[in-house]
Amino acid sequence: MRGFGIGRFFVDSIKEFWGSLETFFFRPSGAEVLAWIRIATGAMIAYIHLVWLLRLESFFGPRALLDYESLSMLHRNVWKWTYLDGRESLWLACLHEVLALGAGLAMALGLWTRWTVPAAWFLTLMTAHRLAPFLFGLDQIVLMLAMYLSVSRCGDAWSLDQRFGIVQGPVLHWQNTFATRLIQLHLCVIYFFGGLGKARGWMWWDGTAMWYAAASYEYQSLDWTWIGRYATLGSILTHGTLFWEIAYAALVWPRLTRPWILAIAFFVHAGIALFMGMITFGLMMLVANLAFVRLPDPRCDTSS
Amino acid sequence: MPPRIEKSEPAARVEHESRGQCKAAYRKWLLGFAIFHLLAVVAEPLFFYSRSDVQAGPEFLALRRGLGPYVDWMYLDHGYFFFAPNPGPSHLVGIRDQSVVFPDRKEQWPRLLYHRYFMLSEFYNNSFAPTALDPQDMTDKLFVARWEEDRRFYQTLQRSISKSIQSQWNTRGDDRIESLPELVRLERPLPGPLEVLSGAKRLGDSRDLIVLPEGPESPSTQPGPVLGIPIQGVPLP
């Protein structure tokens, strides 16, 4: 009887866990927050491709900084297929970039989102594989968001699709929850490993990392070397960033701690945007954090 | 403001909600895919962090290899090493006998364009493989094979960047160079707070740039003669 009881306990626990998992990923939710993320991500995709277009010849075509031979060697042991493989003509690259820019704009405006969001993601991905050495955190975040938005119904709100009746008004849909959960979990992975990486460096422990970030001329957009005069403040900010990043994955879920964690995220990324010359990256990290914002919605309660 | 479904319309609400439900038959497949995808998301950082001079964690190596095509193509191959383990010195690329360095805030605008060039200069420096190895390293065949491969890639990348710069200068009608421009790796060390706050050092001062050698010799701290610029307390053009 005892063994039977334990067996049933495990079966019940598994069923309960499965039920929770289903609720976590599939309970229908609205598209409003994802629509904000879509608008920002689409606009950023358009901007990214506009910047590639500014120096098209340096990035694509026969006179590119990274030619076919270099790209082939770089991708020799990895699966990075792209039709922009270094042998592309300039007009093809131009067409590709203009299409990507257009897809980004359409995504931001919410026009034909079922098609334009995946198209913007795919076209940006093709560019990313072509221009791998030029990329940084911005591209990682933008592609992550566009990928998950592609499986959502983010065009159901704040969009021309809705305005013109291409989609039926904002309905609760499991795809919104599914995409939101994937963004949230991916973001937790980014912060957790970002924090672990910092924990391996001595500057993040002796409190000088903030100073050395401020003293990096190539990153600097506003001079904040004044922080060197306040060693204790610099150290508190350094340690605060380290512990916040590592704890993010755990503390962003409970309702009690979530506002605080998101508030710190705001200050960290706004600081990166303003002082460290990465306004695009800082902005997109803030946008990604919107995935944890829950609006009061009379139709459902997905705040759990 | 999007129209809201009134609470006083239960029938409409049920209809809306049922339309947005996932079919039970699809859920397990979608959950399976979500788990697979999330494994792919963590595969690269786990592998990246578990590497040492001795080995990479075998289970993480197997995970990364098993999910390789998906991780690579979906652009999930990131260790998320932002400013880690420590903020480090910046690396730039100069051209020998020319007062040209990238990244350059004045030449590359907007800021995102500048950052693209900055990433290329960091990538170029990370790809560096010296012209020769120390004699004691030559005894390790695996090490030598790896160095040869790295060296080939570094030279190919070097040629590619040089050709592109030359070609674009020629297009502009700028005949400053006839042969391929020679790239020079530069490093800007991070100064301590006392040096900067006392006024002894100024961020962005070109005199602080170190010319990194192509061989096993020591770095040079004289960028001026190499780049063909006057050594002054001004940022490089």
HADDOCK unambig.tbl for C-alpha pairs under 7 A between the chains (distance, minus, plus):
assign (segid A and resid 26 and name CA) (segid B and resid 22 and name CA) 6.54 0.50 0.50
assign (segid A and resid 28 and name CA) (segid B and resid 20 and name CA) 5.97 0.50 0.50
assign (segid A and resid 28 and name CA) (segid B and resid 21 and name CA) 6.15 0.50 0.50
assign (segid A and resid 51 and name CA) (segid B and resid 113 and name CA) 6.22 0.50 0.50
assign (segid A and resid 63 and name CA) (segid B and resid 164 and name CA) 5.03 0.50 0.50
assign (segid A and resid 63 and name CA) (segid B and resid 167 and name CA) 6.72 0.50 0.50
assign (segid A and resid 64 and name CA) (segid B and resid 164 and name CA) 5.66 0.50 0.50
assign (segid A and resid 65 and name CA) (segid B and resid 160 and name CA) 5.86 0.50 0.50
assign (segid A and resid 65 and name CA) (segid B and resid 161 and name CA) 4.60 0.50 0.50
assign (segid A and resid 65 and name CA) (segid B and resid 164 and name CA) 5.16 0.50 0.50
assign (segid A and resid 66 and name CA) (segid B and resid 157 and name CA) 6.95 0.50 0.50
assign (segid A and resid 66 and name CA) (segid B and resid 160 and name CA) 5.84 0.50 0.50
assign (segid A and resid 66 and name CA) (segid B and resid 161 and name CA) 6.46 0.50 0.50
assign (segid A and resid 67 and name CA) (segid B and resid 160 and name CA) 5.77 0.50 0.50
assign (segid A and resid 70 and name CA) (segid B and resid 153 and name CA) 6.88 0.50 0.50
assign (segid A and resid 70 and name CA) (segid B and resid 156 and name CA) 5.78 0.50 0.50
assign (segid A and resid 70 and name CA) (segid B and resid 157 and name CA) 5.47 0.50 0.50
assign (segid A and resid 70 and name CA) (segid B and resid 160 and name CA) 7.00 0.50 0.50
assign (segid A and resid 73 and name CA) (segid B and resid 153 and name CA) 6.46 0.50 0.50
assign (segid A and resid 78 and name CA) (segid B and resid 72 and name CA) 6.37 0.50 0.50
assign (segid A and resid 79 and name CA) (segid B and resid 69 and name CA) 5.14 0.50 0.50
assign (segid A and resid 79 and name CA) (segid B and resid 72 and name CA) 5.28 0.50 0.50
assign (segid A and resid 79 and name CA) (segid B and resid 73 and name CA) 5.56 0.50 0.50
assign (segid A and resid 80 and name CA) (segid B and resid 72 and name CA) 5.94 0.50 0.50
assign (segid A and resid 80 and name CA) (segid B and resid 73 and name CA) 4.99 0.50 0.50
assign (segid A and resid 81 and name CA) (segid B and resid 73 and name CA) 6.84 0.50 0.50
assign (segid A and resid 133 and name CA) (segid B and resid 119 and name CA) 6.49 0.50 0.50
assign (segid A and resid 133 and name CA) (segid B and resid 120 and name CA) 5.45 0.50 0.50
assign (segid A and resid 133 and name CA) (segid B and resid 123 and name CA) 5.89 0.50 0.50
assign (segid A and resid 134 and name CA) (segid B and resid 116 and name CA) 4.80 0.50 0.50
assign (segid A and resid 134 and name CA) (segid B and resid 117 and name CA) 6.65 0.50 0.50
assign (segid A and resid 134 and name CA) (segid B and resid 119 and name CA) 5.06 0.50 0.50
assign (segid A and resid 134 and name CA) (segid B and resid 120 and name CA) 5.12 0.50 0.50
assign (segid A and resid 135 and name CA) (segid B and resid 116 and name CA) 6.55 0.50 0.50
assign (segid A and resid 135 and name CA) (segid B and resid 119 and name CA) 6.55 0.50 0.50
assign (segid A and resid 157 and name CA) (segid B and resid 2 and name CA) 6.54 0.50 0.50
assign (segid A and resid 170 and name CA) (segid B and resid 2 and name CA) 6.80 0.50 0.50
assign (segid A and resid 171 and name CA) (segid B and resid 16 and name CA) 6.14 0.50 0.50
assign (segid A and resid 171 and name CA) (segid B and resid 20 and name CA) 6.97 0.50 0.50
assign (segid A and resid 172 and name CA) (segid B and resid 16 and name CA) 6.88 0.50 0.50
assign (segid A and resid 172 and name CA) (segid B and resid 17 and name CA) 5.92 0.50 0.50
assign (segid A and resid 172 and name CA) (segid B and resid 20 and name CA) 5.54 0.50 0.50
assign (segid A and resid 173 and name CA) (segid B and resid 20 and name CA) 3.83 0.50 0.50
assign (segid A and resid 173 and name CA) (segid B and resid 21 and name CA) 6.22 0.50 0.50
assign (segid A and resid 174 and name CA) (segid B and resid 20 and name CA) 5.70 0.50 0.50
assign (segid A and resid 174 and name CA) (segid B and resid 21 and name CA) 5.62 0.50 0.50
assign (segid A and resid 174 and name CA) (segid B and resid 22 and name CA) 5.96 0.50 0.50
assign (segid A and resid 189 and name CA) (segid B and resid 42 and name CA) 6.93 0.50 0.50
assign (segid A and resid 190 and name CA) (segid B and resid 80 and name CA) 5.96 0.50 0.50
assign (segid A and resid 193 and name CA) (segid B and resid 45 and name CA) 6.79 0.50 0.50
assign (segid A and resid 193 and name CA) (segid B and resid 80 and name CA) 6.15 0.50 0.50
assign (segid A and resid 194 and name CA) (segid B and resid 80 and name CA) 5.17 0.50 0.50
assign (segid A and resid 194 and name CA) (segid B and resid 81 and name CA) 5.50 0.50 0.50
assign (segid A and resid 194 and name CA) (segid B and resid 82 and name CA) 6.09 0.50 0.50
assign (segid A and resid 197 and name CA) (segid B and resid 81 and name CA) 5.69 0.50 0.50
assign (segid A and resid 197 and name CA) (segid B and resid 84 and name CA) 5.31 0.50 0.50
assign (segid A and resid 197 and name CA) (segid B and resid 85 and name CA) 5.34 0.50 0.50
assign (segid A and resid 198 and name CA) (segid B and resid 84 and name CA) 4.64 0.50 0.50
assign (segid A and resid 198 and name CA) (segid B and resid 85 and name CA) 4.64 0.50 0.50
assign (segid A and resid 198 and name CA) (segid B and resid 86 and name CA) 6.64 0.50 0.50
assign (segid A and resid 199 and name CA) (segid B and resid 85 and name CA) 6.91 0.50 0.50
assign (segid A and resid 200 and name CA) (segid B and resid 85 and name CA) 5.31 0.50 0.50
assign (segid A and resid 201 and name CA) (segid B and resid 84 and name CA) 6.58 0.50 0.50
assign (segid A and resid 201 and name CA) (segid B and resid 85 and name CA) 4.12 0.50 0.50
assign (segid A and resid 201 and name CA) (segid B and resid 86 and name CA) 5.04 0.50 0.50
assign (segid A and resid 202 and name CA) (segid B and resid 86 and name CA) 6.96 0.50 0.50
assign (segid A and resid 203 and name CA) (segid B and resid 86 and name CA) 5.80 0.50 0.50
assign (segid A and resid 204 and name CA) (segid B and resid 86 and name CA) 6.96 0.50 0.50
assign (segid A and resid 209 and name CA) (segid B and resid 86 and name CA) 6.79 0.50 0.50
assign (segid A and resid 209 and name CA) (segid B and resid 87 and name CA) 6.40 0.50 0.50
assign (segid A and resid 212 and name CA) (segid B and resid 87 and name CA) 6.12 0.50 0.50
assign (segid A and resid 212 and name CA) (segid B and resid 190 and name CA) 6.46 0.50 0.50
assign (segid A and resid 213 and name CA) (segid B and resid 87 and name CA) 5.93 0.50 0.50
assign (segid A and resid 215 and name CA) (segid B and resid 190 and name CA) 6.19 0.50 0.50
assign (segid A and resid 215 and name CA) (segid B and resid 191 and name CA) 6.67 0.50 0.50
assign (segid A and resid 215 and name CA) (segid B and resid 203 and name CA) 6.97 0.50 0.50
assign (segid A and resid 216 and name CA) (segid B and resid 190 and name CA) 6.26 0.50 0.50
assign (segid A and resid 217 and name CA) (segid B and resid 203 and name CA) 5.78 0.50 0.50
assign (segid A and resid 217 and name CA) (segid B and resid 204 and name CA) 5.73 0.50 0.50
assign (segid A and resid 218 and name CA) (segid B and resid 90 and name CA) 6.64 0.50 0.50
assign (segid A and resid 228 and name CA) (segid B and resid 193 and name CA) 5.34 0.50 0.50
assign (segid A and resid 299 and name CA) (segid B and resid 5 and name CA) 6.85 0.50 0.50
